[in-house]
Amino acid sequence: MERRRLLSSSVIQGSGGLHGQVLWAGVFTAGNTSDPINTMLAIYNISHSTGPQLKNDDPDFCYEDCAKGKGTTPELQPEAVVFKYSSMTSVLAVRHNSWLVFFIGTGDGQLIKLAVDKAYKPACPRVLYKSDDDRRVFPKMHLDPVDRKHVYMALRNQLMRVPVAQCSEHKSLKDCWSAQDPFCGWCESRCSFQDDCLQPSAWISISEDSQQQNMVSYQVEKSSSGEKITLTVKVHLNVHGTGSLTFTCHFFNTRGDLCDRTSPALALPRCSCLFSSDQLPVEGLDVTVKIGVGKQNLTEKLMLTNCSDITGPPTSALCSQCMTAGCSWSNDACSWTPRSANSDSIQDVCRLSQSGMTYSDPVIISIVPSVLSFHGRNHALMTGKNLHHVTRVRIQGHMDCSLKESPVWNHTGSSLTFHIPSGDKGSVSVCAVLPDGRCLGKATVTYGSSPSCTGLTPSTTWASGKRKIKVQGFYLEFVEGVVHDHTPQTIQSNYSSGVDILTH
């Protein structure tokens, strides 16, 4: 579906001076409000070196016969479409080191932050703010010109000043890194913005790679003779600071130092350890790696396994076990073959692995309710086919992010019960997880605004109770029950619409 109507845009100035790449981001729509991905965010390169060539300083002024040149200007194609959503209304883009960071306003009153790496690969979106009701965010947003750490956004009769990040909430280097926020890095003993890190201290932040699952990854490789094994460890960090920065790695096990003297020299972000294959027993080898980056120290415990011993039906679980052990997965088998430097992530490689089990593929027909408030819902009902072996239900947000799983009960071949956890506004995908780790079937659940009460009719009742009271408000179709303050009893409510509830 073509989306030609522009709702909001933002220019991203180049990072390399006057000749740096200038980008332009736009939110486009097709106007179909029933489409769950009605709006898309696209990035264009509008640098003079790659865009349409302009003879004159003013591109809107026609110096020659306009009819001759009509239709000759090439249509600019987007570099990437980085985000899809049901109701984006505004966008603000900023460049931070090698990252592009987008602040996205929505028609249901949310402010979403999306970080995109230099290859235009988006990280997981994060909701910085969400209103209780559906207050549409105005098309124009502004970054605070003084500290550049807040975004100003307007919603109906409100003007909000929202922090671009909450770095101080993270109390350790691992927590700071795990937030995967380009604005936050570890400096001395706290997580902070880069300009809050006083020189000559080093500011340690996430790497330029997007969607890293672990701060430290490793890979094992056996020599052609089979006598030596090389263990290579990589830290996914970027370090900003002045002066030289020490980088150390120390590999050891219960017997002491693991590496031979011939181990390759280390250089940030990789270090290697070369040891005899005789030191790798059948049951595996526990290895501890102590890594020093400047004044920061990391300790990682690794379990090395003989890659040839990881065998079995080619399931996604076996693939994950293989790659987590630092081995290579190819042709539905685990091997010592070294992976390329730009190899796909474990999730990408193992997602396509087929299961050798004989479970029937579950089919989801419906989920009730399929529209609920962002607080979640208890006792949701899934109906479908082949649901006997389903162990849990997986709820997944944008771009395979925000994964949550819920246990199931009362499951038969045609139905099961589960809790829908809380989430952010918008649509998420739902699938059924089998014992072999596969998640099959597809359904959609949509989170809406929180219910609100505007009045009671009548507002008085008898001391004995039993009077019918109508509760008026918004999004009351999401209400499961009404709790009276003077009694712990929850009364199940009868209602006919989203604007009133009948209770006693």
C-alpha positions in Angstrom: 0.0 0.0 0.0 1.4 3.4 -1.0 1.5 6.0 1.7 1.8 9.4 0.1 0.4 11.8 2.7 3.0 13.4 4.8 2.1 14.0 8.5 5.4 15.2 10.0 9.0 15.5 9.1 12.4 16.3 10.6 15.8 17.1 9.1 19.0 15.4 10.5 22.0 17.5 9.9 25.2 15.8 8.7 27.9 14.7 11.1 30.9 15.4 8.9 30.7 19.2 8.6 29.3 20.9 5.5 29.9 17.8 3.3 28.4 15.4 5.8 25.4 13.3 5.0 22.1 15.2 5.5 19.1 13.0 6.1 15.4 13.8 6.2 12.8 11.7 8.1 9.1 11.7 7.3 6.0 10.0 8.7 3.6 9.0 5.9 0.1 7.6 5.9 -2.4 6.2 3.4 -5.3 7.6 5.4 -6.7 4.1 6.2 -7.3 4.3 9.9 -8.4 0.6 10.1 -5.0 -0.5 8.9 -2.9 -1.7 11.9 0.2 -0.3 10.2 -1.4 2.9 8.9 1.7 5.0 9.3 5.4 4.5 8.4 8.6 6.3 9.3 11.1 6.5 6.3 14.6 8.0 6.1 15.8 9.8 3.0 19.3 11.0 2.0 19.0 14.6 0.9 22.7 15.4 0.6 23.6 17.4 -2.5 26.1 14.7 -3.5 23.4 12.0 -3.8 20.2 13.9 -4.3 18.8 15.5 -7.4 21.3 17.9 -8.9 20.2 21.5 -8.7 21.7 24.2 -10.9 20.5 27.2 -8.9 20.6 28.2 -5.3 16.8 28.5 -5.3 15.3 25.1 -6.4 11.8 26.6 -6.6 12.7 29.3 -9.1 12.5 28.4 -12.8 15.4 30.0 -14.8 14.7 28.1 -18.0 11.7 26.7 -19.8 9.9 24.7 -17.1 8.1 22.6 -19.6 11.3 21.1 -20.9 12.5 19.9 -17.6 9.2 18.6 -16.3 9.3 15.0 -15.2 13.1 14.7 -15.5 13.9 15.1 -11.8 14.3 11.5 -10.4 12.0 10.5 -7.6 13.9 10.2 -4.3 13.7 6.7 -2.8 14.0 6.1 1.0 17.1 4.7 2.4 15.0 2.6 4.8 11.6 2.3 6.4 12.5 2.0 10.1 9.2 2.0 12.0 5.6 1.0 11.3 2.7 1.9 13.6 -1.1 2.4 13.6 -1.1 6.2 14.3 2.1 8.1 14.2 1.5 11.9 14.1 4.8 13.5 14.6 8.6 12.9 14.5 11.7 14.6 15.8 15.1 13.2 14.8 18.6 13.9 16.4 22.0 12.4 15.7 24.0 11.1 18.6 27.5 9.7 17.8 26.9 7.0 15.3 23.2 6.6 16.2 20.0 8.3 14.9 17.4 8.8 17.6 13.8 9.4 16.7 11.1 10.8 19.0 7.7 9.7 17.7 4.4 11.1 18.8 1.2 9.1 18.2 -2.5 9.6 17.8 -3.2 7.7 21.1 -1.0 10.0 23.2 2.4 8.3 23.4 5.9 9.5 23.0 8.1 6.7 21.6 11.9 6.7 21.3 13.5 4.7 18.6 17.3 4.4 18.1 18.7 3.4 14.7 22.3 2.4 14.0 24.4 3.5 11.0 23.2 0.6 8.9 19.6 1.9 9.5 18.8 -1.1 11.7 16.4 -0.1 14.5 16.7 -1.1 18.1 13.7 -1.8 20.3 11.4 1.2 20.6 10.7 2.5 24.1 7.7 4.5 25.4 8.8 7.6 27.2 5.3 8.9 28.0 1.8 7.7 27.5 -1.4 9.5 28.4 -4.3 7.8 30.1 -6.6 8.8 27.3 -6.1 9.2 23.5 -4.7 12.7 23.3 -3.2 13.2 19.8 0.3 14.5 19.8 0.7 17.6 17.6 2.8 17.3 14.4 5.7 19.5 15.7 8.0 18.6 18.6 11.1 20.4 19.8 14.4 19.4 21.5 15.2 21.7 24.4 17.7 24.2 22.9 19.6 24.7 26.2 20.3 21.2 27.5 19.2 19.0 24.6 18.0 16.5 27.2 14.3 17.1 27.0 11.6 17.0 24.3 8.7 19.4 24.2 5.5 17.9 22.9 1.9 19.3 22.8 -1.3 17.2 23.4 -4.6 19.0 23.1 -4.5 21.4 26.1 -1.2 20.1 27.5 2.5 20.9 26.9 4.8 18.2 28.1 8.5 18.4 28.8 9.8 14.8 28.7 13.4 13.7 29.4 15.1 12.0 26.5 16.6 9.4 28.9 16.7 8.4 32.5 20.3 7.4 32.8 20.6 7.8 36.6 18.1 5.0 37.1 20.8 2.4 36.1 23.1 1.6 39.0 25.7 -0.6 37.4 27.7 -0.8 34.1 25.7 -3.9 33.0 22.4 -2.2 33.8 23.5 1.0 32.0 24.5 -1.1 28.9 21.4 -3.3 29.0 19.2 -0.2 28.6 20.6 0.0 25.0 20.2 3.8 25.1 22.7 5.8 23.0 22.3 8.8 25.4 23.5 6.8 28.4 27.0 5.6 29.2 29.0 4.5 32.3 31.4 7.1 33.7 33.5 6.3 36.8 30.7 4.9 39.0 27.5 6.1 37.5 25.4 6.0 34.4 25.2 9.4 32.8 24.9 11.6 29.7 28.1 12.0 27.8 28.5 15.7 28.6 28.1 15.0 32.3 31.2 12.8 32.2 34.1 15.0 33.3 37.4 14.7 31.5 39.7 12.8 31.4 37.3 10.1 32.5 36.2 7.5 29.9 32.5 7.3 28.9 31.6 3.7 28.1 28.5 3.2 26.0 26.8 0.7 23.7 28.5 -0.2 20.5 27.4 0.8 17.0 25.8 -2.7 16.6 22.1 -2.7 17.2 20.1 -5.2 19.2 23.0 -6.8 21.1 21.7 -9.4 23.6 24.9 -9.7 25.7 27.7 -7.2 26.6 30.2 -10.0 26.1 30.1 -12.6 23.3 32.6 -15.4 22.5 33.5 -17.8 19.7 35.6 -21.0 19.6 37.6 -22.3 16.7 39.6 -25.5 16.4 42.8 -25.5 14.3 43.1 -27.6 11.1 45.3 -30.1 13.0 42.8 -30.3 15.8 45.5 -29.8 18.5 44.7 -26.2 19.4 41.5 -24.3 20.2 41.2 -20.5 19.9 38.7 -18.8 22.3 37.9 -15.2 21.1 36.0 -12.8 23.3 34.4 -9.6 22.1 33.1 -6.8 24.3 30.3 -4.8 22.6 31.3 -1.4 24.0 32.2 2.0 22.6 34.7 4.1 24.7 34.8 7.9 24.4 37.5 9.8 26.3 40.9 11.4 26.1 44.3 9.7 26.4 45.1 6.0 26.1 42.8 3.4 27.6 44.1 0.1 29.0 42.4 -3.1 27.9 43.2 -6.4 29.6 41.8 -9.9 29.4 42.7 -12.8 31.8 41.5 -16.3 31.1 41.6 -19.0 33.7 39.9 -22.1 35.1 40.1 -24.2 38.2 43.7 -25.2 37.3 44.9 -21.6 36.8 45.8 -19.7 33.7 44.3 -21.3 30.6 46.2 -19.7 27.7 49.4 -20.7 26.0 52.2 -18.1 25.7 51.5 -18.0 22.0 48.0 -16.4 22.5 47.3 -13.6 20.0 47.9 -10.0 21.2 44.7 -8.3 22.4 43.2 -5.1 21.1 39.8 -3.5 22.1 37.2 -4.8 21.5 38.6 -8.4 21.1 40.9 -10.6 23.0 41.8 -14.3 22.3 43.1 -17.3 24.2 44.9 -20.2 22.5 45.0 -23.5 24.4 45.5 -27.2 23.8 42.3 -29.1 22.8 43.4 -31.8 25.4 42.2 -29.3 28.1 38.6 -29.5 26.8 37.0 -32.6 28.5 33.9 -34.3 27.3 31.7 -32.8 30.0 32.9 -29.3 29.0 35.2 -26.7 30.5 34.3 -23.8 32.8 36.3 -20.7 32.0 36.3 -17.4 33.8 37.3 -14.2 31.9 38.3 -11.0 33.7 38.1 -8.0 31.4 39.5 -4.6 32.2 38.4 -1.5 30.3 40.1 1.5 31.8 39.1 1.5 35.5 36.1 -0.8 34.8 36.3 -4.5 35.4 34.0 -7.2 34.0 33.9 -10.9 35.0 32.2 -13.4 32.6 31.8 -17.1 33.2 31.8 -19.3 30.1 31.1 -22.9 29.5 33.1 -24.3 26.6 31.7 -27.4 24.9 33.0 -29.7 22.1 30.9 -28.4 19.2 30.8 -31.8 17.6 29.1 -33.3 20.7 26.1 -30.9 20.3 23.8 -33.2 18.3 20.1 -34.0 18.0 17.1 -33.1 15.9 17.6 -29.7 14.3 15.4 -27.7 16.6 15.6 -24.0 17.3 16.6 -24.9 20.9 19.5 -27.0 19.7 20.6 -24.2 17.3 20.5 -21.7 20.2 22.5 -24.1 22.4 25.1 -24.5 19.7 25.6 -20.8 19.0 25.5 -19.9 22.7 28.4 -22.2 23.2 30.4 -20.2 20.6 30.0 -22.8 17.9 28.7 -22.4 14.3 25.3 -23.6 13.1 25.1 -24.5 9.4 23.2 -27.1 7.4 21.1 -27.9 10.5 24.1 -29.1 12.4 26.6 -27.7 15.0 30.3 -27.5 14.0 33.6 -25.9 14.7 33.4 -23.9 11.5 34.3 -20.2 12.4 31.5 -17.7 11.9 32.1 -14.6 9.8 32.6 -11.3 11.6 29.2 -10.0 10.3 27.3 -13.1 11.1 23.6 -12.9 12.0 22.5 -12.9 15.6 21.5 -16.2 17.4 17.8 -15.2 17.1 18.0 -14.6 13.3 19.9 -17.8 12.6 17.9 -20.1 14.8 14.4 -18.7 14.0 14.4 -20.7 10.7 15.5 -24.0 12.2 12.9 -26.7 11.8 11.8 -28.9 14.6 12.2 -32.7 14.5 9.2 -33.1 16.9 5.9 -34.4 15.8 3.6 -31.8 17.5 0.7 -30.7 15.4 0.9 -27.0 14.5 -1.5 -25.0 16.7 -3.9 -22.6 14.9 -5.3 -19.5 16.7 -8.8 -18.6 15.6 -9.7 -15.9 18.2 -8.6 -14.3 21.5 -11.3 -12.8 23.7 -10.9 -10.0 24.6 -8.6 -8.9 21.7 -8.9 -5.2 22.6 -8.0 -4.2 26.2 -6.5 -1.4 28.3 -2.7 -1.1 28.7 -3.1 -2.6 32.2 -3.7 -6.1 30.7 -6.5 -8.6 31.3 -7.0 -11.6 33.4 -8.5 -14.9 32.2 -8.4 -14.2 28.4 -9.7 -17.1 26.3 -7.9 -18.4 23.2 -9.8 -20.6 20.8 -8.4 -22.6 17.9 -7.1 -26.0 16.8 -4.3 -28.3 18.0 -3.9 -26.5 21.3 -3.3 -29.6 23.4 0.5 -29.2 23.7 0.7 -25.5 24.1 2.8 -24.7 27.2 2.6 -20.9 27.2 1.4 -17.9 25.1 4.0 -15.4 23.8 3.1 -11.7 23.4 5.5 -9.8 21.2 5.8 -6.1 20.5 7.3 -4.1 17.6 10.2 -5.7 15.7 10.3 -8.8 18.0 10.8 -6.6 21.1 9.1 -6.5 24.5 8.7 -10.2 24.5 6.5 -11.5 27.3 5.2 -15.0 28.0 2.2 -16.1 30.0 1.5 -19.7 31.3 -1.7 -21.4 30.2 -4.3 -23.6 31.9 -7.7 -25.2 31.2 -6.3 -26.0 27.8 -8.0 -28.5 25.5 -7.6 -29.1 21.8 -9.9 -26.1 21.0 -9.4 -23.6 23.8 -7.1 -22.4 26.6 -7.0 -19.7 29.3 -4.2 -17.3 30.0 -3.4 -13.8 31.4 -2.6 -11.0 29.0 0.2 -8.9 30.7 0.3 -5.1 30.7 1.9 -3.3 27.8 2.1 -0.1 25.8 -0.7 1.2 23.6 -0.8 -0.3 20.1 -1.1 -3.8 18.5 1.1 -6.7 19.5 1.4 -10.2 18.0 0.4 -13.4 19.9 1.6 -17.0 19.2 1.4 -20.3 21.0 4.6 -21.9 22.3 5.2 -25.7 21.9 7.5 -27.8 24.2 10.2 -27.8 21.5 10.4 -24.0 21.7 8.6 -23.2 18.4 6.0 -20.4 18.6 3.3 -20.9 16.0 -0.1 -19.5 15.2 -0.7 -15.8 14.8 -3.2 -13.4 16.3 -3.3 -9.7 17.3 -4.1 -8.0 20.6 -4.5 -4.3 20.8 -3.8 -2.3 23.9 -5.9 0.9 24.4 -6.2 3.7 27.0 -7.0 3.2 30.6 -10.7 3.3 31.7 -11.8 6.5 33.4 -14.8 7.4 35.5 -16.6 10.8 34.9 -19.8 10.3 37.1 -22.3 8.1 38.9 -26.1 8.1 38.4 -27.6 8.2 40.9 -24.8 9.2 43.3 -26.6 8.1 46.4 -28.0 4.7 47.6 -29.8 3.1 50.5 -28.0 1.9 53.5 -29.0 -1.6 52.7 -27.5 -1.3 49.2 -28.9 -3.2 46.2 -29.6 0.0 44.2 -28.6 0.0 40.5 -25.9 2.6 39.8 -24.8 3.7 36.4 -21.1 4.5 36.1 -20.2 6.9 33.3 -16.8 7.4 31.7 -14.5 6.4 28.9 -13.2 3.0 27.8 -15.4 1.2 30.3 -15.6 -1.8 28.0 -12.2 -2.8 29.4 -13.5 -3.0 33.0 -13.6 -6.4 34.6 -15.3 -5.4 37.9 -16.0 -2.6 40.4 -14.5 -2.5 43.9 -16.3 -0.7 46.7 -14.0 1.0 49.2 -16.0 0.0 52.3 -15.9 -3.7 51.4 -13.2 -5.9 49.8 -15.8 -7.5 47.6 -15.3 -7.1 43.8 -18.6 -6.9 41.9 -18.7 -8.2 38.4 -20.3 -5.6 36.3 -22.9 -5.6 33.5 -22.4 -3.0 30.8 -23.7 -2.4 27.3 -21.1 0.1 25.9 -17.9 1.8 26.6 -19.5 4.9 28.1 -21.5 3.4 31.0 -21.6 0.4 33.4 -24.6 -0.9 35.4 -23.6 -2.1 38.9 -25.2 -2.6 42.4 
